[in-house]
Amino acid sequence: MTVREIRLFGDPVLKSPCDLVTDFGIKTQTLISDLIDTTKEPGRAGVAAPQIGVSLRAFSYNVAGKVGYLINPHNLVLSGDPFLTEEGCLSVPGHWHLTTRYPEASLTGQLLDESEVTISGNGLLAQALQHEYDHLDGLLYLDRLNAEQRKEAMKLLRQSDWFMR
């Protein structure tokens, strides 16, 4: 359908918890199509609905050639020893920070036919599942940094040419 513009840090939709999807009709079908098209752009592992300005609980992912989506994800299960990994975000372009993530993750959610599915992954897919799920709760990876890291990240962010002043 359409590659949508990514909302940037400072946009209120990124900091607001999303609503459940209750209507699985054409609007939701279009949303999922747009999320997938937007995620298929080079260098993207996932896009959550609020990143394209829609405050609904849905996201798409594209990791190692595996493209998919989840609607109303819940029951995030994390396993393995948490570790620090470089993480960035399309809504915070040009910035990468060490973020604590788990090496394995699974999420249960719905597909467009309203059936329930569980997606499990490790490595980058696990990181993408955690990252996109956070977006649906109004969290950015910056929120997971400790106070000192966040202060430094915000200082760097304010110097970005795209930062809302």
NUBA-800984 format. One record per residue: x, y, z of N, C-alpha, C, O in turn; residue in one letter. Coordinates in nm, 2 decimals, padded with zeros to 4 digits, always signed. Layout:
N
    n.c1    n.c2    n.c3   ca.c1   ca.c2   ca.c3    c.c1    c.c2    c.c3    o.c1    o.c2    o.c3  r
       X       Y       Z       X       Y       Z       X       Y       Z       X       Y       Z  A
...
//
This chain:
165
    n.c1    n.c2    n.c3   ca.c1   ca.c2   ca.c3    c.c1    c.c2    c.c3    o.c1    o.c2    o.c3  r
  +00.08  -00.12  +00.00  +00.00  +00.00  +00.00  +00.09  +00.13  +00.00  +00.11  +00.19  -00.10  M
  +00.14  +00.16  +00.12  +00.21  +00.29  +00.13  +00.32  +00.29  +00.23  +00.31  +00.23  +00.34  T
  +00.44  +00.34  +00.20  +00.54  +00.37  +00.30  +00.51  +00.50  +00.37  +00.50  +00.60  +00.30  V
  +00.49  +00.49  +00.50  +00.45  +00.60  +00.58  +00.57  +00.67  +00.64  +00.67  +00.61  +00.67  R
  +00.55  +00.80  +00.66  +00.65  +00.88  +00.73  +00.66  +00.84  +00.88  +00.56  +00.82  +00.94  E
  +00.79  +00.84  +00.93  +00.81  +00.80  +01.06  +00.80  +00.92  +01.15  +00.87  +01.02  +01.12  I
  +00.73  +00.91  +01.26  +00.72  +01.02  +01.36  +00.85  +01.02  +01.44  +00.90  +00.92  +01.47  R
  +00.89  +01.14  +01.48  +01.02  +01.16  +01.55  +01.00  +01.19  +01.69  +00.89  +01.24  +01.74  L
  +01.10  +01.16  +01.77  +01.10  +01.19  +01.91  +01.05  +01.33  +01.93  +01.09  +01.43  +01.86  F
  +00.96  +01.35  +02.03  +00.90  +01.47  +02.06  +00.75  +01.47  +02.02  +00.67  +01.55  +02.07  G
  +00.72  +01.38  +01.93  +00.58  +01.37  +01.89  +00.50  +01.30  +02.00  +00.54  +01.19  +02.04  D
  +00.39  +01.36  +02.05  +00.32  +01.30  +02.16  +00.27  +01.16  +02.14  +00.26  +01.08  +02.24  P
  +00.24  +01.12  +02.02  +00.19  +00.98  +01.99  +00.29  +00.88  +02.03  +00.25  +00.76  +02.06  V
  +00.42  +00.91  +02.03  +00.52  +00.81  +02.07  +00.53  +00.79  +02.22  +00.58  +00.68  +02.26  L
  +00.47  +00.87  +02.30  +00.48  +00.86  +02.44  +00.35  +00.82  +02.51  +00.33  +00.82  +02.63  K
  +00.25  +00.79  +02.42  +00.12  +00.75  +02.48  +00.09  +00.60  +02.46  +00.11  +00.55  +02.35  S
  +00.04  +00.54  +02.56  +00.00  +00.40  +02.54  -00.11  +00.39  +02.44  -00.20  +00.47  +02.43  P
  -00.10  +00.28  +02.36  -00.19  +00.26  +02.24  -00.32  +00.19  +02.28  -00.32  +00.11  +02.38  C
  -00.42  +00.21  +02.21  -00.55  +00.14  +02.23  -00.55  +00.01  +02.16  -00.47  -00.02  +02.06  D
  -00.63  -00.08  +02.21  -00.65  -00.22  +02.15  -00.71  -00.20  +02.01  -00.80  -00.11  +01.99  L
  -00.68  -00.28  +01.92  -00.75  -00.29  +01.79  -00.88  -00.37  +01.81  -00.87  -00.48  +01.86  V
  -00.99  -00.31  +01.78  -01.12  -00.38  +01.80  -01.19  -00.41  +01.67  -01.28  -00.49  +01.66  T
  -01.16  -00.33  +01.57  -01.22  -00.35  +01.44  -01.11  -00.40  +01.34  -01.01  -00.33  +01.32  D
  -01.14  -00.52  +01.29  -01.04  -00.58  +01.20  -01.08  -00.56  +01.05  -01.04  -00.65  +00.97  F
  -01.15  -00.46  +01.03  -01.19  -00.43  +00.89  -01.09  -00.36  +00.80  -00.97  -00.38  +00.83  G
  -01.13  -00.29  +00.70  -01.05  -00.23  +00.60  -00.94  -00.14  +00.66  -00.83  -00.13  +00.61  I
  -00.98  -00.06  +00.76  -00.88  +00.04  +00.82  -00.77  -00.04  +00.88  -00.65  +00.01  +00.87  K
  -00.79  -00.14  +00.95  -00.69  -00.22  +01.01  -00.61  -00.29  +00.91  -00.49  -00.31  +00.92  T
  -00.67  -00.35  +00.81  -00.60  -00.41  +00.70  -00.51  -00.31  +00.63  -00.39  -00.35  +00.59  Q
  -00.55  -00.19  +00.61  -00.47  -00.09  +00.55  -00.35  -00.05  +00.64  -00.24  -00.04  +00.59  T
  -00.38  -00.04  +00.77  -00.27  -00.01  +00.86  -00.16  -00.12  +00.86  -00.05  -00.09  +00.85  L
  -00.20  -00.25  +00.86  -00.10  -00.35  +00.86  -00.03  -00.35  +00.73  +00.10  -00.37  +00.73  I
  -00.09  -00.33  +00.62  -00.02  -00.32  +00.49  +00.08  -00.21  +00.49  +00.19  -00.22  +00.44  S
  +00.04  -00.09  +00.54  +00.13  +00.02  +00.55  +00.24  +00.00  +00.64  +00.36  +00.03  +00.61  D
  +00.22  -00.07  +00.76  +00.33  -00.10  +00.85  +00.43  -00.20  +00.78  +00.55  -00.17  +00.79  L
  +00.38  -00.30  +00.71  +00.47  -00.39  +00.64  +00.55  -00.32  +00.53  +00.67  -00.34  +00.52  I
  +00.48  -00.24  +00.45  +00.55  -00.16  +00.35  +00.66  -00.07  +00.41  +00.77  -00.06  +00.35  D
  +00.63  +00.00  +00.52  +00.72  +00.09  +00.58  +00.84  +00.01  +00.64  +00.95  +00.06  +00.64  T
  +00.81  -00.11  +00.70  +00.92  -00.19  +00.76  +01.01  -00.25  +00.65  +01.13  -00.27  +00.68  T
  +00.96  -00.27  +00.53  +01.04  -00.33  +00.43  +01.15  -00.23  +00.37  +01.24  -00.28  +00.29  K
  +01.14  -00.11  +00.41  +01.25  -00.01  +00.36  +01.38  -00.06  +00.42  +01.39  -00.12  +00.53  E
  +01.49  -00.04  +00.35  +01.62  -00.09  +00.39  +01.66  -00.04  +00.53  +01.64  +00.07  +00.57  P
  +01.72  -00.13  +00.61  +01.77  -00.10  +00.74  +01.67  -00.10  +00.85  +01.70  -00.05  +00.96  G
  +01.55  -00.15  +00.82  +01.45  -00.15  +00.92  +01.41  -00.29  +00.97  +01.39  -00.38  +00.89  R
  +01.41  -00.30  +01.10  +01.38  -00.43  +01.16  +01.23  -00.44  +01.21  +01.18  -00.54  +01.23  A
  +01.17  -00.32  +01.23  +01.04  -00.32  +01.27  +00.98  -00.17  +01.28  +01.06  -00.08  +01.28  G
  +00.85  -00.16  +01.27  +00.78  -00.03  +01.28  +00.65  -00.06  +01.36  +00.58  -00.15  +01.33  V
  +00.63  +00.02  +01.46  +00.51  +00.02  +01.54  +00.41  +00.12  +01.50  +00.45  +00.23  +01.44  A
  +00.28  +00.10  +01.51  +00.18  +00.19  +01.46  +00.20  +00.33  +01.51  +00.18  +00.42  +01.43  A
  +00.24  +00.36  +01.64  +00.25  +00.50  +01.68  +00.37  +00.57  +01.60  +00.37  +00.69  +01.59  P
  +00.46  +00.49  +01.55  +00.57  +00.55  +01.47  +00.52  +00.61  +01.34  +00.59  +00.69  +01.28  Q
  +00.40  +00.56  +01.30  +00.34  +00.62  +01.18  +00.22  +00.70  +01.21  +00.13  +00.73  +01.13  I
  +00.21  +00.74  +01.34  +00.10  +00.83  +01.39  -00.03  +00.77  +01.42  -00.13  +00.84  +01.44  G
  -00.03  +00.63  +01.44  -00.16  +00.56  +01.47  -00.14  +00.50  +01.61  -00.06  +00.42  +01.63  V
  -00.23  +00.54  +01.70  -00.22  +00.50  +01.84  -00.30  +00.37  +01.86  -00.39  +00.36  +01.94  S
  -00.26  +00.27  +01.79  -00.32  +00.13  +01.80  -00.21  +00.03  +01.83  -00.10  +00.05  +01.79  L
  -00.25  -00.08  +01.89  -00.15  -00.18  +01.93  -00.13  -00.28  +01.82  -00.19  -00.38  +01.80  R
  -00.04  -00.24  +01.73  +00.00  -00.32  +01.61  +00.14  -00.28  +01.57  +00.19  -00.17  +01.59  A
  +00.22  -00.38  +01.52  +00.35  -00.35  +01.47  +00.39  -00.46  +01.36  +00.32  -00.56  +01.36  F
  +00.49  -00.42  +01.28  +00.54  -00.52  +01.19  +00.69  -00.54  +01.21  +00.75  -00.45  +01.28  S
  +00.74  -00.64  +01.16  +00.88  -00.67  +01.17  +00.94  -00.73  +01.05  +00.87  -00.79  +00.97  Y
  +01.07  -00.71  +01.03  +01.14  -00.76  +00.91  +01.28  -00.80  +00.95  +01.37  -00.71  +00.95  N
  +01.30  -00.92  +00.99  +01.43  -00.97  +01.04  +01.48  -01.09  +00.96  +01.40  -01.19  +00.95  V
  +01.59  -01.08  +00.90  +01.65  -01.20  +00.83  +01.56  -01.25  +00.72  +01.54  -01.37  +00.70  A
  +01.49  -01.16  +00.65  +01.40  -01.20  +00.55  +01.26  -01.25  +00.59  +01.17  -01.28  +00.51  G
  +01.24  -01.25  +00.73  +01.11  -01.29  +00.78  +01.03  -01.17  +00.81  +01.06  -01.09  +00.90  K
  +00.92  -01.15  +00.74  +00.84  -01.03  +00.75  +00.70  -01.07  +00.81  +00.64  -01.17  +00.77  V
  +00.66  -01.00  +00.91  +00.53  -01.03  +00.97  +00.48  -00.92  +01.05  +00.53  -00.81  +01.05  G
  +00.37  -00.94  +01.13  +00.31  -00.84  +01.21  +00.24  -00.90  +01.32  +00.21  -01.03  +01.32  Y
  +00.20  -00.82  +01.42  +00.12  -00.87  +01.53  +00.02  -00.75  +01.57  +00.06  -00.64  +01.56  L
  -00.10  -00.79  +01.60  -00.20  -00.70  +01.64  -00.24  -00.74  +01.79  -00.25  -00.85  +01.82  I
  -00.25  -00.64  +01.87  -00.28  -00.66  +02.01  -00.19  -00.75  +02.08  -00.23  -00.85  +02.15  N
  -00.06  -00.73  +02.06  +00.04  -00.83  +02.13  +00.02  -00.82  +02.28  +00.00  -00.72  +02.34  P
  +00.04  -00.94  +02.34  +00.04  -00.95  +02.49  +00.12  -01.07  +02.53  +00.17  -01.14  +02.44  H
  +00.14  -01.08  +02.66  +00.21  -01.20  +02.71  +00.35  -01.20  +02.66  +00.40  -01.31  +02.60  N
  +00.43  -01.10  +02.68  +00.57  -01.09  +02.64  +00.64  -01.18  +02.74  +00.64  -01.17  +02.86  L
  +00.71  -01.28  +02.68  +00.79  -01.38  +02.76  +00.94  -01.36  +02.72  +00.97  -01.37  +02.61  V
  +01.02  -01.33  +02.82  +01.16  -01.30  +02.80  +01.24  -01.41  +02.86  +01.21  -01.46  +02.97  L
  +01.35  -01.46  +02.80  +01.44  -01.56  +02.86  +01.58  -01.54  +02.83  +01.61  -01.46  +02.73  S
  +01.67  -01.60  +02.90  +01.81  -01.59  +02.89  +01.86  -01.47  +02.98  +01.78  -01.41  +03.04  G
  +01.99  -01.46  +02.98  +02.05  -01.35  +03.06  +02.05  -01.22  +02.99  +02.09  -01.21  +02.88  D
  +01.99  -01.12  +03.05  +01.98  -00.99  +02.98  +02.13  -00.94  +02.95  +02.22  -00.97  +03.03  P
  +02.14  -00.86  +02.85  +02.27  -00.81  +02.81  +02.26  -00.68  +02.74  +02.15  -00.64  +02.70  F
  +02.37  -00.60  +02.73  +02.37  -00.47  +02.67  +02.39  -00.49  +02.52  +02.48  -00.56  +02.48  L
  +02.31  -00.42  +02.44  +02.33  -00.43  +02.30  +02.31  -00.29  +02.24  +02.23  -00.21  +02.29  T
  +02.38  -00.26  +02.13  +02.36  -00.13  +02.06  +02.22  -00.13  +02.01  +02.17  -00.22  +01.94  E
  +02.15  -00.02  +02.04  +02.01  -00.01  +01.99  +01.98  +00.13  +01.94  +02.03  +00.23  +02.00  E
  +01.91  +00.14  +01.83  +01.87  +00.26  +01.78  +01.72  +00.26  +01.75  +01.65  +00.16  +01.78  G
  +01.66  +00.36  +01.69  +01.52  +00.37  +01.67  +01.50  +00.47  +01.55  +01.56  +00.57  +01.54  C
  +01.41  +00.43  +01.46  +01.37  +00.51  +01.35  +01.32  +00.65  +01.40  +01.33  +00.75  +01.33  L
  +01.26  +00.65  +01.51  +01.20  +00.78  +01.57  +01.31  +00.86  +01.64  +01.28  +00.97  +01.69  S
  +01.43  +00.81  +01.65  +01.54  +00.88  +01.71  +01.66  +00.86  +01.61  +01.76  +00.80  +01.65  V
  +01.65  +00.91  +01.49  +01.75  +00.88  +01.39  +01.89  +00.93  +01.42  +01.91  +01.04  +01.48  P
  +01.98  +00.85  +01.39  +02.12  +00.88  +01.40  +02.18  +00.86  +01.54  +02.29  +00.89  +01.57  G
  +02.10  +00.81  +01.63  +02.15  +00.78  +01.77  +02.14  +00.64  +01.80  +02.04  +00.57  +01.78  H
  +02.24  +00.59  +01.87  +02.25  +00.45  +01.91  +02.31  +00.45  +02.05  +02.40  +00.52  +02.09  W
  +02.25  +00.37  +02.14  +02.29  +00.36  +02.28  +02.28  +00.21  +02.33  +02.20  +00.14  +02.28  H
  +02.37  +00.18  +02.42  +02.36  +00.05  +02.48  +02.23  +00.03  +02.56  +02.21  +00.12  +02.65  L
  +02.16  -00.07  +02.53  +02.03  -00.09  +02.59  +02.02  -00.23  +02.64  +02.07  -00.33  +02.57  T
  +01.96  -00.26  +02.76  +01.95  -00.39  +02.81  +01.83  -00.46  +02.74  +01.72  -00.41  +02.74  T
  +01.86  -00.58  +02.68  +01.76  -00.66  +02.62  +01.78  -00.81  +02.65  +01.89  -00.84  +02.70  R
  +01.68  -00.89  +02.64  +01.69  -01.03  +02.66  +01.72  -01.10  +02.52  +01.68  -01.06  +02.42  Y
  +01.80  -01.21  +02.53  +01.84  -01.28  +02.40  +01.72  -01.35  +02.34  +01.73  -01.38  +02.22  P
  +01.62  -01.39  +02.41  +01.50  -01.46  +02.36  +01.38  -01.39  +02.40  +01.36  -01.35  +02.51  E
  +01.28  -01.39  +02.31  +01.15  -01.33  +02.34  +01.04  -01.39  +02.26  +01.06  -01.44  +02.15  A
  +00.92  -01.39  +02.32  +00.80  -01.44  +02.24  +00.69  -01.35  +02.28  +00.68  -01.30  +02.40  S
  +00.60  -01.33  +02.19  +00.48  -01.25  +02.20  +00.36  -01.32  +02.14  +00.37  -01.38  +02.03  L
  +00.25  -01.31  +02.21  +00.12  -01.36  +02.15  +00.04  -01.24  +02.11  +00.03  -01.14  +02.17  T
  -00.03  -01.26  +01.99  -00.11  -01.15  +01.94  -00.21  -01.21  +01.84  -00.23  -01.33  +01.83  G
  -00.26  -01.12  +01.76  -00.36  -01.16  +01.66  -00.32  -01.13  +01.52  -00.23  -01.04  +01.50  Q
  -00.37  -01.20  +01.43  -00.36  -01.17  +01.28  -00.48  -01.10  +01.23  -00.58  -01.09  +01.31  L
  -00.48  -01.06  +01.11  -00.60  -00.99  +01.05  -00.73  -01.08  +01.05  -00.84  -01.02  +01.06  L
  -00.71  -01.21  +01.05  -00.83  -01.29  +01.06  -00.88  -01.32  +01.20  -00.97  -01.40  +01.23  D
  -00.82  -01.24  +01.29  -00.85  -01.25  +01.44  -00.80  -01.37  +01.51  -00.83  -01.39  +01.62  E
  -00.73  -01.46  +01.43  -00.67  -01.58  +01.50  -00.55  -01.54  +01.59  -00.49  -01.43  +01.57  S
  -00.52  -01.62  +01.68  -00.41  -01.59  +01.78  -00.29  -01.66  +01.73  -00.30  -01.78  +01.69  E
  -00.17  -01.60  +01.75  -00.05  -01.66  +01.71  +00.06  -01.61  +01.81  +00.05  -01.50  +01.87  V
  +00.16  -01.70  +01.82  +00.27  -01.66  +01.91  +00.40  -01.66  +01.82  +00.42  -01.75  +01.74  T
  +00.47  -01.55  +01.83  +00.60  -01.53  +01.76  +00.71  -01.54  +01.86  +00.71  -01.47  +01.96  I
  +00.81  -01.62  +01.83  +00.92  -01.64  +01.91  +01.05  -01.61  +01.83  +01.05  -01.64  +01.71  S
  +01.15  -01.56  +01.90  +01.27  -01.53  +01.83  +01.39  -01.51  +01.92  +01.37  -01.49  +02.04  G
  +01.51  -01.52  +01.86  +01.63  -01.48  +01.94  +01.71  -01.38  +01.86  +01.67  -01.35  +01.75  N
  +01.81  -01.33  +01.92  +01.89  -01.23  +01.86  +01.81  -01.11  +01.82  +01.74  -01.05  +01.90  G
  +01.83  -01.07  +01.69  +01.77  -00.94  +01.64  +01.62  -00.95  +01.64  +01.55  -00.85  +01.67  L
  +01.56  -01.07  +01.62  +01.41  -01.08  +01.62  +01.36  -01.06  +01.77  +01.26  -00.99  +01.79  L
  +01.43  -01.11  +01.86  +01.40  -01.09  +02.00  +01.40  -00.95  +02.04  +01.32  -00.89  +02.11  A
  +01.51  -00.88  +02.00  +01.53  -00.74  +02.02  +01.42  -00.66  +01.96  +01.36  -00.57  +02.02  Q
  +01.38  -00.69  +01.83  +01.28  -00.62  +01.76  +01.14  -00.64  +01.83  +01.07  -00.54  +01.85  A
  +01.11  -00.76  +01.88  +00.99  -00.78  +01.95  +00.98  -00.70  +02.07  +00.87  -00.64  +02.10  L
  +01.09  -00.69  +02.15  +01.09  -00.61  +02.27  +01.08  -00.46  +02.24  +01.00  -00.39  +02.31  Q
  +01.15  -00.42  +02.14  +01.15  -00.28  +02.10  +01.01  -00.23  +02.05  +00.96  -00.13  +02.10  H
  +00.95  -00.31  +01.96  +00.82  -00.26  +01.91  +00.71  -00.27  +02.01  +00.62  -00.19  +02.02  E
  +00.72  -00.37  +02.10  +00.62  -00.39  +02.21  +00.63  -00.27  +02.30  +00.53  -00.22  +02.35  Y
  +00.75  -00.22  +02.33  +00.77  -00.10  +02.41  +00.70  +00.02  +02.35  +00.63  +00.09  +02.42  D
  +00.71  +00.03  +02.22  +00.64  +00.15  +02.15  +00.49  +00.15  +02.18  +00.44  +00.26  +02.20  H
  +00.43  +00.03  +02.19  +00.29  +00.03  +02.21  +00.25  +00.07  +02.35  +00.13  +00.10  +02.37  L
  +00.34  +00.07  +02.44  +00.32  +00.12  +02.58  +00.37  +00.26  +02.60  +00.37  +00.31  +02.71  D
  +00.41  +00.33  +02.49  +00.45  +00.47  +02.50  +00.60  +00.48  +02.54  +00.64  +00.58  +02.60  G
  +00.67  +00.37  +02.53  +00.81  +00.37  +02.57  +00.91  +00.38  +02.45  +00.88  +00.31  +02.35  L
  +01.01  +00.45  +02.46  +01.12  +00.45  +02.36  +01.24  +00.38  +02.43  +01.25  +00.38  +02.55  L
  +01.33  +00.33  +02.35  +01.45  +00.27  +02.41  +01.52  +00.36  +02.50  +01.59  +00.31  +02.59  Y
  +01.52  +00.49  +02.48  +01.58  +00.59  +02.56  +01.53  +00.58  +02.71  +01.60  +00.61  +02.80  L
  +01.40  +00.54  +02.72  +01.34  +00.53  +02.86  +01.41  +00.41  +02.93  +01.39  +00.41  +03.06  D
  +01.48  +00.32  +02.87  +01.54  +00.21  +02.93  +01.68  +00.23  +02.97  +01.75  +00.15  +03.04  R
  +01.74  +00.35  +02.94  +01.87  +00.39  +02.98  +01.87  +00.43  +03.12  +01.78  +00.48  +03.18  L
  +01.99  +00.41  +03.19  +02.00  +00.46  +03.33  +02.01  +00.61  +03.32  +02.02  +00.67  +03.22  N
  +01.99  +00.68  +03.44  +01.98  +00.82  +03.45  +02.10  +00.89  +03.38  +02.08  +00.99  +03.31  A
  +02.22  +00.85  +03.40  +02.34  +00.91  +03.35  +02.34  +00.89  +03.19  +02.37  +00.99  +03.12  E
  +02.31  +00.78  +03.14  +02.31  +00.75  +03.00  +02.20  +00.83  +02.93  +02.22  +00.89  +02.83  Q
  +02.08  +00.84  +03.00  +01.97  +00.92  +02.94  +02.00  +01.07  +02.93  +01.97  +01.13  +02.84  R
  +02.07  +01.12  +03.04  +02.11  +01.26  +03.04  +02.20  +01.29  +02.92  +02.19  +01.39  +02.85  K
  +02.30  +01.20  +02.90  +02.39  +01.22  +02.78  +02.32  +01.20  +02.65  +02.35  +01.28  +02.56  E
  +02.23  +01.10  +02.64  +02.15  +01.08  +02.52  +02.07  +01.20  +02.49  +02.06  +01.25  +02.37  A
  +02.01  +01.26  +02.59  +01.92  +01.38  +02.56  +02.01  +01.50  +02.52  +01.96  +01.58  +02.44  M
  +02.13  +01.51  +02.58  +02.22  +01.62  +02.53  +02.25  +01.61  +02.39  +02.25  +01.70  +02.31  K
  +02.28  +01.48  +02.34  +02.31  +01.46  +02.20  +02.19  +01.48  +02.11  +02.20  +01.53  +02.00  L
  +02.08  +01.44  +02.16  +01.95  +01.45  +02.09  +01.92  +01.60  +02.06  +01.89  +01.63  +01.94  L
  +01.94  +01.68  +02.16  +01.91  +01.83  +02.14  +02.00  +01.89  +02.03  +01.97  +02.00  +01.98  R
  +02.11  +01.83  +02.00  +02.20  +01.88  +01.90  +02.17  +01.83  +01.76  +02.23  +01.88  +01.66  Q
  +02.07  +01.74  +01.75  +02.03  +01.68  +01.62  +01.96  +01.79  +01.54  +01.89  +01.87  +01.59  S
  +01.99  +01.79  +01.41  +01.93  +01.88  +01.32  +01.78  +01.86  +01.30  +01.70  +01.95  +01.26  D
  +01.73  +01.74  +01.34  +01.58  +01.72  +01.32  +01.51  +01.74  +01.45  +01.38  +01.74  +01.45  W
  +01.58  +01.76  +01.56  +01.51  +01.77  +01.69  +01.42  +01.89  +01.70  +01.45  +02.00  +01.65  F
  +01.30  +01.87  +01.75  +01.19  +01.97  +01.76  +01.24  +02.07  +01.87  +01.25  +02.04  +01.99  M
  +01.25  +02.20  +01.83  +01.30  +02.30  +01.93  +01.18  +02.39  +01.96  +01.20  +02.48  +02.04  R
//
